[in-house]
Amino acid sequence: MAVNVLGIIAMVFLYLLVLGVGIWAFFKSRKKRDKCPGESLEISLLGNRSIGRVVGIFTTAGGLFFAGPMRDKKYVTMMDPFHIK
């Protein structure tokens, strides 16, 4: 069984890059965590972005209209209807 050394090096580099970006984001968000009125979980999930009321209403309305028919047709992703066409 041959081992693809270049592939392993690329994967290790990718994982180290993702780890580095995560650590950098952690230290950067620590400064903003003290200034933000929200909870720390909200800061982590939303990246200190607030979702406006209008965007929240449109997202909820879209989910109410499209979730049922997409579940009935057993779609897995949002791209499935486009693949069928």
PDB file with SEQRES, HELIX, SHEET and CRYST1 records, atoms N, CA, C and O in Angstrom:
SEQRES   1 A   85  MET ALA VAL ASN VAL LEU GLY ILE ILE ALA MET VAL PHE          
SEQRES   2 A   85  LEU TYR LEU LEU VAL LEU GLY VAL GLY ILE TRP ALA PHE          
SEQRES   3 A   85  PHE LYS SER ARG LYS LYS ARG ASP LYS CYS PRO GLY GLU          
SEQRES   4 A   85  SER LEU GLU ILE SER LEU LEU GLY ASN ARG SER ILE GLY          
SEQRES   5 A   85  ARG VAL VAL GLY ILE PHE THR THR ALA GLY GLY LEU PHE          
SEQRES   6 A   85  PHE ALA GLY PRO MET ARG ASP LYS LYS TYR VAL THR MET          
SEQRES   7 A   85  MET ASP PRO PHE HIS ILE LYS                                  
HELIX    1 AA1 VAL A    5  ARG A   33  1                                  29    
HELIX    2 AA2 SER A   40  LEU A   46  1                                   7    
HELIX    3 AA3 ARG A   53  ASP A   72  1                                  20    
HELIX    4 AA4 ASP A   80  ILE A   84  1                                   5    
CRYST1    1.000    1.000    1.000  90.00  90.00  90.00 P 1           1          
ATOM      1  N   MET A   1       0.850  -1.176   0.000  1.00  0.00           N  
ATOM      2  CA  MET A   1       0.000   0.000   0.000  1.00  0.00           C  
ATOM      3  C   MET A   1       0.895   1.239   0.000  1.00  0.00           C  
ATOM      4  O   MET A   1       1.733   1.405   0.887  1.00  0.00           O  
ATOM      5  N   ALA A   2       0.721   2.081  -0.968  1.00  0.00           N  
ATOM      6  CA  ALA A   2       1.530   3.294  -1.091  1.00  0.00           C  
ATOM      7  C   ALA A   2       0.888   4.423  -0.302  1.00  0.00           C  
ATOM      8  O   ALA A   2      -0.335   4.544  -0.232  1.00  0.00           O  
ATOM      9  N   VAL A   3       1.731   5.231   0.278  1.00  0.00           N  
ATOM     10  CA  VAL A   3       1.270   6.383   1.048  1.00  0.00           C  
ATOM     11  C   VAL A   3       1.575   7.640   0.249  1.00  0.00           C  
ATOM     12  O   VAL A   3       2.694   7.834  -0.224  1.00  0.00           O  
ATOM     13  N   ASN A   4       0.580   8.477   0.107  1.00  0.00           N  
ATOM     14  CA  ASN A   4       0.752   9.731  -0.612  1.00  0.00           C  
ATOM     15  C   ASN A   4       1.311  10.765   0.362  1.00  0.00           C  
ATOM     16  O   ASN A   4       0.565  11.379   1.124  1.00  0.00           O  
ATOM     17  N   VAL A   5       2.616  10.948   0.331  1.00  0.00           N  
ATOM     18  CA  VAL A   5       3.289  11.832   1.278  1.00  0.00           C  
ATOM     19  C   VAL A   5       2.878  13.279   1.056  1.00  0.00           C  
ATOM     20  O   VAL A   5       2.659  14.019   2.016  1.00  0.00           O  
ATOM     21  N   LEU A   6       2.772  13.683  -0.196  1.00  0.00           N  
ATOM     22  CA  LEU A   6       2.363  15.060  -0.481  1.00  0.00           C  
ATOM     23  C   LEU A   6       0.948  15.333   0.037  1.00  0.00           C  
ATOM     24  O   LEU A   6       0.674  16.423   0.540  1.00  0.00           O  
ATOM     25  N   GLY A   7       0.054  14.357  -0.081  1.00  0.00           N  
ATOM     26  CA  GLY A   7      -1.302  14.513   0.450  1.00  0.00           C  
ATOM     27  C   GLY A   7      -1.316  14.639   1.960  1.00  0.00           C  
ATOM     28  O   GLY A   7      -2.067  15.444   2.510  1.00  0.00           O  
ATOM     29  N   ILE A   8      -0.487  13.845   2.638  1.00  0.00           N  
ATOM     30  CA  ILE A   8      -0.412  13.920   4.101  1.00  0.00           C  
ATOM     31  C   ILE A   8       0.138  15.272   4.529  1.00  0.00           C  
ATOM     32  O   ILE A   8      -0.364  15.873   5.478  1.00  0.00           O  
ATOM     33  N   ILE A   9       1.164  15.755   3.840  1.00  0.00           N  
ATOM     34  CA  ILE A   9       1.730  17.070   4.173  1.00  0.00           C  
ATOM     35  C   ILE A   9       0.689  18.162   3.967  1.00  0.00           C  
ATOM     36  O   ILE A   9       0.575  19.071   4.788  1.00  0.00           O  
ATOM     37  N   ALA A  10      -0.067  18.081   2.882  1.00  0.00           N  
ATOM     38  CA  ALA A  10      -1.104  19.081   2.609  1.00  0.00           C  
ATOM     39  C   ALA A  10      -2.191  19.052   3.679  1.00  0.00           C  
ATOM     40  O   ALA A  10      -2.655  20.104   4.117  1.00  0.00           O  
ATOM     41  N   MET A  11      -2.600  17.856   4.103  1.00  0.00           N  
ATOM     42  CA  MET A  11      -3.636  17.755   5.142  1.00  0.00           C  
ATOM     43  C   MET A  11      -3.140  18.294   6.485  1.00  0.00           C  
ATOM     44  O   MET A  11      -3.878  18.989   7.183  1.00  0.00           O  
ATOM     45  N   VAL A  12      -1.905  17.979   6.846  1.00  0.00           N  
ATOM     46  CA  VAL A  12      -1.340  18.494   8.100  1.00  0.00           C  
ATOM     47  C   VAL A  12      -1.272  20.016   8.043  1.00  0.00           C  
ATOM     48  O   VAL A  12      -1.600  20.692   9.018  1.00  0.00           O  
ATOM     49  N   PHE A  13      -0.845  20.559   6.894  1.00  0.00           N  
ATOM     50  CA  PHE A  13      -0.793  22.009   6.735  1.00  0.00           C  
ATOM     51  C   PHE A  13      -2.179  22.626   6.871  1.00  0.00           C  
ATOM     52  O   PHE A  13      -2.341  23.654   7.528  1.00  0.00           O  
ATOM     53  N   LEU A  14      -3.181  22.003   6.253  1.00  0.00           N  
ATOM     54  CA  LEU A  14      -4.554  22.504   6.329  1.00  0.00           C  
ATOM     55  C   LEU A  14      -5.060  22.517   7.771  1.00  0.00           C  
ATOM     56  O   LEU A  14      -5.638  23.506   8.221  1.00  0.00           O  
ATOM     57  N   TYR A  15      -4.840  21.416   8.493  1.00  0.00           N  
ATOM     58  CA  TYR A  15      -5.295  21.358   9.880  1.00  0.00           C  
ATOM     59  C   TYR A  15      -4.563  22.361  10.758  1.00  0.00           C  
ATOM     60  O   TYR A  15      -5.171  22.959  11.645  1.00  0.00           O  
ATOM     61  N   LEU A  16      -3.279  22.554  10.530  1.00  0.00           N  
ATOM     62  CA  LEU A  16      -2.536  23.556  11.305  1.00  0.00           C  
ATOM     63  C   LEU A  16      -3.017  24.959  10.975  1.00  0.00           C  
ATOM     64  O   LEU A  16      -3.079  25.817  11.856  1.00  0.00           O  
ATOM     65  N   LEU A  17      -3.361  25.202   9.707  1.00  0.00           N  
ATOM     66  CA  LEU A  17      -3.895  26.500   9.320  1.00  0.00           C  
ATOM     67  C   LEU A  17      -5.241  26.766   9.996  1.00  0.00           C  
ATOM     68  O   LEU A  17      -5.475  27.864  10.500  1.00  0.00           O  
ATOM     69  N   VAL A  18      -6.117  25.773  10.009  1.00  0.00           N  
ATOM     70  CA  VAL A  18      -7.420  25.922  10.666  1.00  0.00           C  
ATOM     71  C   VAL A  18      -7.238  26.139  12.168  1.00  0.00           C  
ATOM     72  O   VAL A  18      -7.919  26.976  12.761  1.00  0.00           O  
ATOM     73  N   LEU A  19      -6.335  25.401  12.773  1.00  0.00           N  
ATOM     74  CA  LEU A  19      -6.053  25.577  14.199  1.00  0.00           C  
ATOM     75  C   LEU A  19      -5.513  26.968  14.476  1.00  0.00           C  
ATOM     76  O   LEU A  19      -5.911  27.605  15.451  1.00  0.00           O  
ATOM     77  N   GLY A  20      -4.615  27.443  13.631  1.00  0.00           N  
ATOM     78  CA  GLY A  20      -4.049  28.787  13.812  1.00  0.00           C  
ATOM     79  C   GLY A  20      -5.100  29.877  13.691  1.00  0.00           C  
ATOM     80  O   GLY A  20      -5.107  30.825  14.476  1.00  0.00           O  
ATOM     81  N   VAL A  21      -5.990  29.749  12.710  1.00  0.00           N  
ATOM     82  CA  VAL A  21      -7.059  30.742  12.551  1.00  0.00           C  
ATOM     83  C   VAL A  21      -8.003  30.706  13.748  1.00  0.00           C  
ATOM     84  O   VAL A  21      -8.472  31.750  14.202  1.00  0.00           O  
ATOM     85  N   GLY A  22      -8.281  29.516  14.257  1.00  0.00           N  
ATOM     86  CA  GLY A  22      -9.150  29.401  15.435  1.00  0.00           C  
ATOM     87  C   GLY A  22      -8.540  30.044  16.663  1.00  0.00           C  
ATOM     88  O   GLY A  22      -9.238  30.727  17.413  1.00  0.00           O  
ATOM     89  N   ILE A  23      -7.257  29.839  16.883  1.00  0.00           N  
ATOM     90  CA  ILE A  23      -6.578  30.449  18.034  1.00  0.00           C  
ATOM     91  C   ILE A  23      -6.527  31.957  17.872  1.00  0.00           C  
ATOM     92  O   ILE A  23      -6.758  32.694  18.830  1.00  0.00           O  
ATOM     93  N   TRP A  24      -6.224  32.425  16.655  1.00  0.00           N  
ATOM     94  CA  TRP A  24      -6.202  33.863  16.398  1.00  0.00           C  
ATOM     95  C   TRP A  24      -7.574  34.484  16.648  1.00  0.00           C  
ATOM     96  O   TRP A  24      -7.662  35.556  17.246  1.00  0.00           O  
ATOM     97  N   ALA A  25      -8.643  33.828  16.199  1.00  0.00           N  
ATOM     98  CA  ALA A  25      -9.996  34.350  16.399  1.00  0.00           C  
ATOM     99  C   ALA A  25     -10.376  34.354  17.875  1.00  0.00           C  
ATOM    100  O   ALA A  25     -11.088  35.247  18.333  1.00  0.00           O  
ATOM    101  N   PHE A  26      -9.902  33.354  18.623  1.00  0.00           N  
ATOM    102  CA  PHE A  26     -10.193  33.306  20.051  1.00  0.00           C  
ATOM    103  C   PHE A  26      -9.603  34.515  20.757  1.00  0.00           C  
ATOM    104  O   PHE A  26     -10.284  35.166  21.549  1.00  0.00           O  
ATOM    105  N   PHE A  27      -8.349  34.819  20.477  1.00  0.00           N  
ATOM    106  CA  PHE A  27      -7.723  35.958  21.150  1.00  0.00           C  
ATOM    107  C   PHE A  27      -8.313  37.279  20.678  1.00  0.00           C  
ATOM    108  O   PHE A  27      -8.425  38.224  21.459  1.00  0.00           O  
ATOM    109  N   LYS A  28      -8.688  37.352  19.417  1.00  0.00           N  
ATOM    110  CA  LYS A  28      -9.300  38.573  18.912  1.00  0.00           C  
ATOM    111  C   LYS A  28     -10.685  38.790  19.508  1.00  0.00           C  
ATOM    112  O   LYS A  28     -11.056  39.924  19.810  1.00  0.00           O  
ATOM    113  N   SER A  29     -11.454  37.716  19.680  1.00  0.00           N  
ATOM    114  CA  SER A  29     -12.803  37.860  20.227  1.00  0.00           C  
ATOM    115  C   SER A  29     -12.789  38.125  21.726  1.00  0.00           C  
ATOM    116  O   SER A  29     -13.764  38.642  22.272  1.00  0.00           O  
ATOM    117  N   ARG A  30     -11.699  37.778  22.396  1.00  0.00           N  
ATOM    118  CA  ARG A  30     -11.612  38.030  23.835  1.00  0.00           C  
ATOM    119  C   ARG A  30     -11.702  39.521  24.134  1.00  0.00           C  
ATOM    120  O   ARG A  30     -12.287  39.921  25.141  1.00  0.00           O  
ATOM    121  N   LYS A  31     -11.123  40.346  23.260  1.00  0.00           N  
ATOM    122  CA  LYS A  31     -11.175  41.798  23.454  1.00  0.00           C  
ATOM    123  C   LYS A  31     -12.601  42.315  23.301  1.00  0.00           C  
ATOM    124  O   LYS A  31     -13.031  43.197  24.044  1.00  0.00           O  
ATOM    125  N   LYS A  32     -13.326  41.767  22.343  1.00  0.00           N  
ATOM    126  CA  LYS A  32     -14.683  42.237  22.095  1.00  0.00           C  
ATOM    127  C   LYS A  32     -15.694  41.656  23.073  1.00  0.00           C  
ATOM    128  O   LYS A  32     -16.781  42.209  23.243  1.00  0.00           O  
ATOM    129  N   ARG A  33     -15.351  40.561  23.709  1.00  0.00           N  
ATOM    130  CA  ARG A  33     -16.276  39.904  24.630  1.00  0.00           C  
ATOM    131  C   ARG A  33     -16.631  40.812  25.803  1.00  0.00           C  
ATOM    132  O   ARG A  33     -17.763  40.789  26.285  1.00  0.00           O  
ATOM    133  N   ASP A  34     -15.676  41.607  26.262  1.00  0.00           N  
ATOM    134  CA  ASP A  34     -15.937  42.491  27.392  1.00  0.00           C  
ATOM    135  C   ASP A  34     -16.852  43.648  27.007  1.00  0.00           C  
ATOM    136  O   ASP A  34     -17.593  44.156  27.848  1.00  0.00           O  
ATOM    137  N   LYS A  35     -16.807  44.065  25.753  1.00  0.00           N  
ATOM    138  CA  LYS A  35     -17.599  45.209  25.300  1.00  0.00           C  
ATOM    139  C   LYS A  35     -19.012  44.826  24.885  1.00  0.00           C  
ATOM    140  O   LYS A  35     -19.894  45.684  24.853  1.00  0.00           O  
ATOM    141  N   CYS A  36     -19.245  43.567  24.568  1.00  0.00           N  
ATOM    142  CA  CYS A  36     -20.518  43.131  24.016  1.00  0.00           C  
ATOM    143  C   CYS A  36     -21.546  42.886  25.117  1.00  0.00           C  
ATOM    144  O   CYS A  36     -21.220  42.276  26.136  1.00  0.00           O  
ATOM    145  N   PRO A  37     -22.782  43.350  24.929  1.00  0.00           N  
ATOM    146  CA  PRO A  37     -23.806  43.134  25.941  1.00  0.00           C  
ATOM    147  C   PRO A  37     -24.372  41.714  25.933  1.00  0.00           C  
ATOM    148  O   PRO A  37     -25.041  41.325  26.890  1.00  0.00           O  
ATOM    149  N   GLY A  38     -24.125  40.933  24.885  1.00  0.00           N  
ATOM    150  CA  GLY A  38     -24.690  39.590  24.774  1.00  0.00           C  
ATOM    151  C   GLY A  38     -23.927  38.569  25.601  1.00  0.00           C  
ATOM    152  O   GLY A  38     -22.926  38.879  26.247  1.00  0.00           O  
ATOM    153  N   GLU A  39     -24.431  37.343  25.563  1.00  0.00           N  
ATOM    154  CA  GLU A  39     -23.782  36.246  26.271  1.00  0.00           C  
ATOM    155  C   GLU A  39     -22.570  35.768  25.485  1.00  0.00           C  
ATOM    156  O   GLU A  39     -22.446  36.042  24.292  1.00  0.00           O  
ATOM    157  N   SER A  40     -21.680  35.052  26.160  1.00  0.00           N  
ATOM    158  CA  SER A  40     -20.470  34.593  25.480  1.00  0.00           C  
ATOM    159  C   SER A  40     -20.785  33.546  24.411  1.00  0.00           C  
ATOM    160  O   SER A  40     -20.087  33.480  23.399  1.00  0.00           O  
ATOM    161  N   LEU A  41     -21.820  32.728  24.612  1.00  0.00           N  
ATOM    162  CA  LEU A  41     -22.199  31.752  23.592  1.00  0.00           C  
ATOM    163  C   LEU A  41     -22.695  32.454  22.338  1.00  0.00           C  
ATOM    164  O   LEU A  41     -22.408  32.020  21.223  1.00  0.00           O  
ATOM    165  N   GLU A  42     -23.437  33.535  22.520  1.00  0.00           N  
ATOM    166  CA  GLU A  42     -23.931  34.305  21.376  1.00  0.00           C  
ATOM    167  C   GLU A  42     -22.770  34.911  20.596  1.00  0.00           C  
ATOM    168  O   GLU A  42     -22.800  34.943  19.366  1.00  0.00           O  
ATOM    169  N   ILE A  43     -21.770  35.383  21.287  1.00  0.00           N  
ATOM    170  CA  ILE A  43     -20.596  35.952  20.626  1.00  0.00           C  
ATOM    171  C   ILE A  43     -19.873  34.870  19.838  1.00  0.00           C  
ATOM    172  O   ILE A  43     -19.405  35.116  18.726  1.00  0.00           O  
ATOM    173  N   SER A  44     -19.780  33.668  20.413  1.00  0.00           N  
ATOM    174  CA  SER A  44     -19.082  32.582  19.731  1.00  0.00           C  
ATOM    175  C   SER A  44     -19.827  32.124  18.490  1.00  0.00           C  
ATOM    176  O   SER A  44     -19.202  31.884  17.457  1.00  0.00           O  
ATOM    177  N   LEU A  45     -21.136  31.997  18.564  1.00  0.00           N  
ATOM    178  CA  LEU A  45     -21.908  31.484  17.436  1.00  0.00           C  
ATOM    179  C   LEU A  45     -22.111  32.520  16.338  1.00  0.00           C  
ATOM    180  O   LEU A  45     -22.072  32.181  15.155  1.00  0.00           O  
ATOM    181  N   LEU A  46     -22.322  33.758  16.708  1.00  0.00           N  
ATOM    182  CA  LEU A  46     -22.613  34.788  15.715  1.00  0.00           C  
ATOM    183  C   LEU A  46     -21.402  35.612  15.336  1.00  0.00           C  
ATOM    184  O   LEU A  46     -21.485  36.431  14.420  1.00  0.00           O  
ATOM    185  N   GLY A  47     -20.292  35.425  16.001  1.00  0.00           N  
ATOM    186  CA  GLY A  47     -19.101  36.199  15.677  1.00  0.00           C  
ATOM    187  C   GLY A  47     -19.281  37.670  15.968  1.00  0.00           C  
ATOM    188  O   GLY A  47     -18.748  38.513  15.247  1.00  0.00           O  
ATOM    189  N   ASN A  48     -20.027  37.996  17.017  1.00  0.00           N  
ATOM    190  CA  ASN A  48     -20.303  39.371  17.431  1.00  0.00           C  
ATOM    191  C   ASN A  48     -21.055  40.149  16.356  1.00  0.00           C  
ATOM    192  O   ASN A  48     -20.888  41.362  16.233  1.00  0.00           O  
ATOM    193  N   ARG A  49     -21.872  39.463  15.587  1.00  0.00           N  
ATOM    194  CA  ARG A  49     -22.733  40.122  14.609  1.00  0.00           C  
ATOM    195  C   ARG A  49     -24.160  40.035  15.125  1.00  0.00           C  
ATOM    196  O   ARG A  49     -24.578  39.006  15.655  1.00  0.00           O  
ATOM    197  N   SER A  50     -24.885  41.098  14.969  1.00  0.00           N  
ATOM    198  CA  SER A  50     -26.283  41.056  15.370  1.00  0.00           C  
ATOM    199  C   SER A  50     -27.139  40.813  14.125  1.00  0.00           C  
ATOM    200  O   SER A  50     -26.906  41.405  13.071  1.00  0.00           O  
ATOM    201  N   ILE A  51     -28.109  39.953  14.263  1.00  0.00           N  
ATOM    202  CA  ILE A  51     -29.029  39.684  13.162  1.00  0.00           C  
ATOM    203  C   ILE A  51     -30.217  40.607  13.343  1.00  0.00           C  
ATOM    204  O   ILE A  51     -30.869  40.609  14.387  1.00  0.00           O  
ATOM    205  N   GLY A  52     -30.486  41.384  12.319  1.00  0.00           N  
ATOM    206  CA  GLY A  52     -31.573  42.345  12.398  1.00  0.00           C  
ATOM    207  C   GLY A  52     -32.931  41.675  12.479  1.00  0.00           C  
ATOM    208  O   GLY A  52     -33.078  40.504  12.128  1.00  0.00           O  
ATOM    209  N   ARG A  53     -33.898  42.403  12.931  1.00  0.00           N  
ATOM    210  CA  ARG A  53     -35.242  41.865  13.090  1.00  0.00           C  
ATOM    211  C   ARG A  53     -35.845  41.478  11.741  1.00  0.00           C  
ATOM    212  O   ARG A  53     -36.523  40.457  11.632  1.00  0.00           O  
ATOM    213  N   VAL A  54     -35.600  42.289  10.717  1.00  0.00           N  
ATOM    214  CA  VAL A  54     -36.160  42.012   9.399  1.00  0.00           C  
ATOM    215  C   VAL A  54     -35.555  40.728   8.829  1.00  0.00           C  
ATOM    216  O   VAL A  54     -36.276  39.899   8.273  1.00  0.00           O  
ATOM    217  N   VAL A  55     -34.243  40.560   8.962  1.00  0.00           N  
ATOM    218  CA  VAL A  55     -33.584  39.351   8.465  1.00  0.00           C  
ATOM    219  C   VAL A  55     -34.099  38.127   9.219  1.00  0.00           C  
ATOM    220  O   VAL A  55     -34.311  37.075   8.616  1.00  0.00           O  
ATOM    221  N   GLY A  56     -34.299  38.253  10.515  1.00  0.00           N  
ATOM    222  CA  GLY A  56     -34.833  37.152  11.302  1.00  0.00           C  
ATOM    223  C   GLY A  56     -36.237  36.764  10.890  1.00  0.00           C  
ATOM    224  O   GLY A  56     -36.565  35.579  10.835  1.00  0.00           O  
ATOM    225  N   ILE A  57     -37.073  37.756  10.598  1.00  0.00           N  
ATOM    226  CA  ILE A  57     -38.453  37.478  10.177  1.00  0.00           C  
ATOM    227  C   ILE A  57     -38.469  36.800   8.808  1.00  0.00           C  
ATOM    228  O   ILE A  57     -39.208  35.837   8.605  1.00  0.00           O  
ATOM    229  N   PHE A  58     -37.657  37.295   7.863  1.00  0.00           N  
ATOM    230  CA  PHE A  58     -37.615  36.675   6.532  1.00  0.00           C  
ATOM    231  C   PHE A  58     -37.066  35.256   6.596  1.00  0.00           C  
ATOM    232  O   PHE A  58     -37.535  34.379   5.871  1.00  0.00           O  
ATOM    233  N   THR A  59     -36.084  35.022   7.450  1.00  0.00           N  
ATOM    234  CA  THR A  59     -35.525  33.678   7.579  1.00  0.00           C  
ATOM    235  C   THR A  59     -36.555  32.716   8.149  1.00  0.00           C  
ATOM    236  O   THR A  59     -36.688  31.589   7.674  1.00  0.00           O  
ATOM    237  N   THR A  60     -37.279  33.158   9.162  1.00  0.00           N  
ATOM    238  CA  THR A  60     -38.309  32.313   9.761  1.00  0.00           C  
ATOM    239  C   THR A  60     -39.446  32.048   8.765  1.00  0.00           C  
ATOM    240  O   THR A  60     -39.926  30.920   8.650  1.00  0.00           O  
ATOM    241  N   ALA A  61     -39.870  33.088   8.052  1.00  0.00           N  
ATOM    242  CA  ALA A  61     -40.951  32.916   7.082  1.00  0.00           C  
ATOM    243  C   ALA A  61     -40.515  31.970   5.960  1.00  0.00           C  
ATOM    244  O   ALA A  61     -41.295  31.116   5.538  1.00  0.00           O  
ATOM    245  N   GLY A  62     -39.293  32.113   5.481  1.00  0.00           N  
ATOM    246  CA  GLY A  62     -38.798  31.205   4.446  1.00  0.00           C  
ATOM    247  C   GLY A  62     -38.757  29.778   4.926  1.00  0.00           C  
ATOM    248  O   GLY A  62     -39.093  28.859   4.179  1.00  0.00           O  
ATOM    249  N   GLY A  63     -38.346  29.578   6.172  1.00  0.00           N  
ATOM    250  CA  GLY A  63     -38.326  28.229   6.727  1.00  0.00           C  
ATOM    251  C   GLY A  63     -39.711  27.630   6.833  1.00  0.00           C  
ATOM    252  O   GLY A  63     -39.894  26.438   6.588  1.00  0.00           O  
ATOM    253  N   LEU A  64     -40.700  28.455   7.200  1.00  0.00           N  
ATOM    254  CA  LEU A  64     -42.072  27.959   7.325  1.00  0.00           C  
ATOM    255  C   LEU A  64     -42.647  27.549   5.975  1.00  0.00           C  
ATOM    256  O   LEU A  64     -43.392  26.572   5.894  1.00  0.00           O  
ATOM    257  N   PHE A  65     -42.314  28.280   4.917  1.00  0.00           N  
ATOM    258  CA  PHE A  65     -42.868  27.981   3.601  1.00  0.00           C  
ATOM    259  C   PHE A  65     -42.147  26.842   2.884  1.00  0.00           C  
ATOM    260  O   PHE A  65     -42.781  26.057   2.178  1.00  0.00           O  
ATOM    261  N   PHE A  66     -40.839  26.746   3.056  1.00  0.00           N  
ATOM    262  CA  PHE A  66     -40.062  25.805   2.259  1.00  0.00           C  
ATOM    263  C   PHE A  66     -39.684  24.520   2.977  1.00  0.00           C  
ATOM    264  O   PHE A  66     -39.401  23.521   2.316  1.00  0.00           O  
ATOM    265  N   ALA A  67     -39.669  24.507   4.296  1.00  0.00           N  
ATOM    266  CA  ALA A  67     -39.200  23.317   5.022  1.00  0.00           C  
ATOM    267  C   ALA A  67     -40.130  22.128   4.810  1.00  0.00           C  
ATOM    268  O   ALA A  67     -39.658  21.015   4.578  1.00  0.00           O  
ATOM    269  N   GLY A  68     -41.427  22.339   4.884  1.00  0.00           N  
ATOM    270  CA  GLY A  68     -42.384  21.238   4.729  1.00  0.00           C  
ATOM    271  C   GLY A  68     -42.300  20.553   3.374  1.00  0.00           C  
ATOM    272  O   GLY A  68     -42.127  19.336   3.316  1.00  0.00           O  
ATOM    273  N   PRO A  69     -42.419  21.309   2.277  1.00  0.00           N  
ATOM    274  CA  PRO A  69     -42.333  20.666   0.957  1.00  0.00           C  
ATOM    275  C   PRO A  69     -40.981  19.990   0.707  1.00  0.00           C  
ATOM    276  O   PRO A  69     -40.918  18.947   0.056  1.00  0.00           O  
ATOM    277  N   MET A  70     -39.908  20.579   1.219  1.00  0.00           N  
ATOM    278  CA  MET A  70     -38.591  19.966   0.993  1.00  0.00           C  
ATOM    279  C   MET A  70     -38.445  18.669   1.792  1.00  0.00           C  
ATOM    280  O   MET A  70     -37.797  17.730   1.330  1.00  0.00           O  
ATOM    281  N   ARG A  71     -39.035  18.610   2.974  1.00  0.00           N  
ATOM    282  CA  ARG A  71     -38.995  17.364   3.759  1.00  0.00           C  
ATOM    283  C   ARG A  71     -39.866  16.290   3.126  1.00  0.00           C  
ATOM    284  O   ARG A  71     -39.514  15.110   3.141  1.00  0.00           O  
ATOM    285  N   ASP A  72     -41.017  16.702   2.561  1.00  0.00           N  
ATOM    286  CA  ASP A  72     -41.897  15.734   1.909  1.00  0.00           C  
ATOM    287  C   ASP A  72     -41.225  15.068   0.711  1.00  0.00           C  
ATOM    288  O   ASP A  72     -41.443  13.885   0.450  1.00  0.00           O  
ATOM    289  N   LYS A  73     -40.412  15.825  -0.012  1.00  0.00           N  
ATOM    290  CA  LYS A  73     -39.716  15.276  -1.175  1.00  0.00           C  
ATOM    291  C   LYS A  73     -38.379  14.636  -0.804  1.00  0.00           C  
ATOM    292  O   LYS A  73     -37.636  14.175  -1.670  1.00  0.00           O  
ATOM    293  N   LYS A  74     -38.086  14.613   0.499  1.00  0.00           N  
ATOM    294  CA  LYS A  74     -36.884  13.970   1.033  1.00  0.00           C  
ATOM    295  C   LYS A  74     -35.592  14.566   0.480  1.00  0.00           C  
ATOM    296  O   LYS A  74     -34.639  13.842   0.189  1.00  0.00           O  
ATOM    297  N   TYR A  75     -35.568  15.905   0.335  1.00  0.00           N  
ATOM    298  CA  TYR A  75     -34.341  16.573  -0.077  1.00  0.00           C  
ATOM    299  C   TYR A  75     -33.369  16.574   1.092  1.00  0.00           C  
ATOM    300  O   TYR A  75     -33.775  16.668   2.250  1.00  0.00           O  
ATOM    301  N   VAL A  76     -32.094  16.470   0.782  1.00  0.00           N  
ATOM    302  CA  VAL A  76     -31.064  16.469   1.820  1.00  0.00           C  
ATOM    303  C   VAL A  76     -30.410  17.834   1.922  1.00  0.00           C  
ATOM    304  O   VAL A  76     -30.139  18.311   3.024  1.00  0.00           O  
ATOM    305  N   THR A  77     -30.153  18.469   0.787  1.00  0.00           N  
ATOM    306  CA  THR A  77     -29.508  19.782   0.790  1.00  0.00           C  
ATOM    307  C   THR A  77     -30.391  20.790   0.069  1.00  0.00           C  
ATOM    308  O   THR A  77     -31.386  20.420  -0.554  1.00  0.00           O  
ATOM    309  N   MET A  78     -30.027  22.057   0.155  1.00  0.00           N  
ATOM    310  CA  MET A  78     -30.767  23.107  -0.534  1.00  0.00           C  
ATOM    311  C   MET A  78     -30.545  23.052  -2.044  1.00  0.00           C  
ATOM    312  O   MET A  78     -31.311  23.646  -2.801  1.00  0.00           O  
ATOM    313  N   MET A  79     -29.516  22.354  -2.483  1.00  0.00           N  
ATOM    314  CA  MET A  79     -29.207  22.266  -3.908  1.00  0.00           C  
ATOM    315  C   MET A  79     -29.958  21.133  -4.604  1.00  0.00           C  
ATOM    316  O   MET A  79     -29.977  21.081  -5.834  1.00  0.00           O  
ATOM    317  N   ASP A  80     -30.568  20.238  -3.859  1.00  0.00           N  
ATOM    318  CA  ASP A  80     -31.267  19.096  -4.459  1.00  0.00           C  
ATOM    319  C   ASP A  80     -32.340  19.480  -5.472  1.00  0.00           C  
ATOM    320  O   ASP A  80     -32.416  18.837  -6.519  1.00  0.00           O  
ATOM    321  N   PRO A  81     -33.184  20.505  -5.222  1.00  0.00           N  
ATOM    322  CA  PRO A  81     -34.178  20.873  -6.247  1.00  0.00           C  
ATOM    323  C   PRO A  81     -33.516  21.331  -7.552  1.00  0.00           C  
ATOM    324  O   PRO A  81     -34.050  21.085  -8.633  1.00  0.00           O  
ATOM    325  N   PHE A  82     -32.370  21.987  -7.460  1.00  0.00           N  
ATOM    326  CA  PHE A  82     -31.679  22.452  -8.666  1.00  0.00           C  
ATOM    327  C   PHE A  82     -31.053  21.278  -9.427  1.00  0.00           C  
ATOM    328  O   PHE A  82     -31.017  21.282 -10.657  1.00  0.00           O  
ATOM    329  N   HIS A  83     -30.564  20.278  -8.695  1.00  0.00           N  
ATOM    330  CA  HIS A  83     -29.986  19.116  -9.354  1.00  0.00           C  
ATOM    331  C   HIS A  83     -31.051  18.324 -10.116  1.00  0.00           C  
ATOM    332  O   HIS A  83     -30.771  17.761 -11.175  1.00  0.00           O  
ATOM    333  N   ILE A  84     -32.260  18.283  -9.582  1.00  0.00           N  
ATOM    334  CA  ILE A  84     -33.332  17.548 -10.241  1.00  0.00           C  
ATOM    335  C   ILE A  84     -33.739  18.238 -11.540  1.00  0.00           C  
ATOM    336  O   ILE A  84     -34.019  17.570 -12.535  1.00  0.00           O  
ATOM    337  N   LYS A  85     -33.773  19.586 -11.538  1.00  0.00           N  
ATOM    338  CA  LYS A  85     -34.114  20.323 -12.752  1.00  0.00           C  
ATOM    339  C   LYS A  85     -33.008  20.198 -13.765  1.00  0.00           C  
ATOM    340  O   LYS A  85     -33.108  20.751 -14.860  1.00  0.00           O  
TER     341      LYS A  85                                                      
END                                                                             
